[in-house]
């Protein structure tokens, strides 16, 4: 799998205790990588997918804004590749605390890349941003990597700025005073769903908490259209990008969109109704929007399909089924997270996707 390129490799993940980070840590562990994590510790009493999985990886629980601590952790691990997922990832939280959002998403990225360029072992960095990094025009077609960056809310704008930081480091420091180039790519994923997400003010976790409280979930903007995908979809793309960077492919060191097929671009209402087909207790009702939100957002992923051969595996209907199934057995996540990963890989192989073979 992935040409066995991660076997025995030292891999450093920032944000490994988060939703995507915990799934990525599991996957890399299954690929026999030596995984090092750097993230904030889950809050006391907070549900944590990472804690449930109890993965045998080395963790540093610290803040991405602490440059000295981050640098020391990187120097000690001496990884070959870094996946940077640590972020303040919520739109509404960015309105409540814009200073922390900007410091974490922008200066956190600066800290990471600055630390990496002084660690000779690091060959590649994959910086994870978001589809919301584009200057939104409410277009009926998908944004491409060459479209203008921007953002109305502090979260979106800070992620656009993180893209600029990565581009600047790629242009300025990739070969400076290093035994080999530091190859830097960014990945802009769509709206990610799947088991293990317990964040506040996010669609699926809010719906799950509402079901557990036996009440409808309140939805701010049910007609908003987004590119939905299961969490394993972008992770497969991150690993594929990392594989190409580790192989020294300088043409992979750029920005990549990672989204679903056009048929899986759907409204918030359609996503909730689709989950409810597998979980009838899930109900929702519209409420007044509390902050500005983009009405329509689509992502054009034709570049990564053409140049790296990446394609999504699970359609939205399957993603909704797997997500509903996971949360209905959430207390046993450690027993069915890995089977979901294996099912995804089996389907990727059946589809004859090159990265899975």
Helices and strands as residue ranges (DSSP letters): G 2-4, E 10-14, H 19-30, E 34-39, H 49-53, E 58-61, H 67-77, E 81-84, H 91-96, H 98-102, I 103-107, H 108-116, E 124-128, G 131-133, H 154-173, E 183-189, E 191-193, H 203-212, E 217-219, E 225-230, H 231-246, G 250-252, E 255-258, G 262-264, E 265-267, H 268-278, E 284-286, H 302-308, H 316-328, G 330-332, H 333-350, G 354-356
